[in-house]
Amino acid sequence: MRDYAKLVKSMRCCAEYAGCLKCDRFKSGFTCAHDLLNDSADAIEELLAKVPTWIIVEERLPKKDETVIVYYSWIGQSGTEYKEVSLATVEEMKYCGNKLIGWMPLPDPPKEDKP
């Protein structure tokens, strides 16, 4: 697993004048900056892949009975269109007559400290 804290520390050292002397990555010839940039770019791509994004329903639907975060619209009595976000299954949204626009999976639950 990537050590993000160590990577950030190296980036801060690299950005600081004469910070190389404090950096664990320092090598003669300053090739460490090249390696640091590549490792940083890899880390950013890795983290971006973990960020949940809205999935448009025309692209793909969630699994049947999977509770997800849904973005939908509905028409009120006055004829006004409302847009909302909720937790539901696609079947629940269709049953209520809402127009499902997009969805995203639920994030992992927080880790609980055991007493």
C-alpha positions in Angstrom: 0.0 0.0 0.0 1.2 3.5 -0.9 2.4 5.6 2.1 0.6 8.9 1.3 1.9 10.7 4.4 5.5 10.0 3.4 4.8 11.1 -0.2 3.4 14.4 1.1 6.4 14.9 3.4 8.7 14.5 0.4 6.7 16.9 -1.7 6.8 19.5 1.0 10.6 19.1 1.3 11.0 19.4 -2.4 9.0 22.6 -2.4 11.1 24.2 0.3 14.4 25.9 -0.4 17.2 23.4 0.6 14.5 21.0 1.7 16.3 18.2 0.0 18.6 17.8 2.9 15.6 16.8 5.1 14.1 14.5 2.5 14.3 10.7 2.7 14.3 10.5 -1.1 17.3 12.8 -1.7 19.8 11.5 -4.2 22.8 13.1 -5.8 21.9 14.6 -9.1 18.4 15.5 -8.1 16.8 12.6 -9.9 14.7 12.2 -6.8 12.5 15.1 -8.0 11.8 13.2 -11.2 10.9 10.1 -9.2 8.8 12.2 -6.8 6.7 13.7 -9.6 6.0 10.3 -11.1 5.1 8.8 -7.7 2.9 11.8 -7.0 1.1 11.5 -10.3 0.5 7.8 -9.7 -0.9 8.5 -6.2 -3.3 11.2 -7.6 -4.6 8.8 -10.3 -5.0 6.1 -7.6 -7.0 8.4 -5.3 -9.1 9.8 -8.2 -10.2 6.3 -9.1 -11.5 5.9 -5.5 -13.7 9.0 -5.6 -17.3 8.2 -6.2 -18.9 9.9 -9.1 -22.5 10.1 -10.4 -23.4 7.3 -12.9 -26.0 8.4 -15.4 -28.9 5.8 -15.6 -28.5 5.6 -19.4 -25.0 4.3 -18.9 -25.7 1.7 -16.2 -28.1 0.8 -13.4 -27.2 -0.5 -10.0 -27.8 -4.2 -9.1 -31.4 -5.1 -8.3 -32.3 -4.2 -4.7 -29.0 -2.4 -4.1 -29.5 0.7 -2.0 -27.6 3.6 -3.6 -27.5 7.4 -3.5 -30.0 8.5 -6.2 -30.5 11.8 -7.9 -34.0 12.2 -9.3 -36.7 14.6 -10.3 -40.4 14.7 -9.7 -43.2 17.1 -10.6 -45.2 18.8 -7.8 -48.9 19.6 -7.8 -48.1 23.1 -9.2 -46.3 21.6 -12.1 -42.9 22.6 -10.8 -40.1 20.1 -11.3 -38.1 19.4 -8.1 -34.7 17.6 -8.0 -33.6 15.7 -4.9 -31.0 13.3 -3.6 -32.0 10.3 -1.5 -31.1 6.7 -0.5 -33.2 4.2 -2.4 -33.2 1.3 -4.8 -34.0 1.9 -8.4 -37.2 -0.2 -8.0 -38.3 2.1 -5.2 -37.7 5.2 -7.3 -39.6 3.8 -10.3 -42.5 2.7 -8.1 -42.9 6.3 -6.8 -43.1 7.7 -10.3 -39.9 9.6 -10.0 -37.5 10.2 -12.9 -34.2 8.7 -12.0 -31.3 10.9 -13.4 -28.2 9.3 -11.8 -26.9 7.3 -8.9 -23.7 6.4 -7.0 -22.8 3.6 -4.7 -22.8 4.2 -1.0 -19.4 4.8 0.6 -17.9 2.3 3.0 -19.2 2.8 6.5 -16.9 4.3 9.1 -14.6 2.1 11.0 -15.8 1.7 14.6 -13.4 1.6 17.5 -13.9 -1.5 19.6 -14.0 -0.9 23.3 
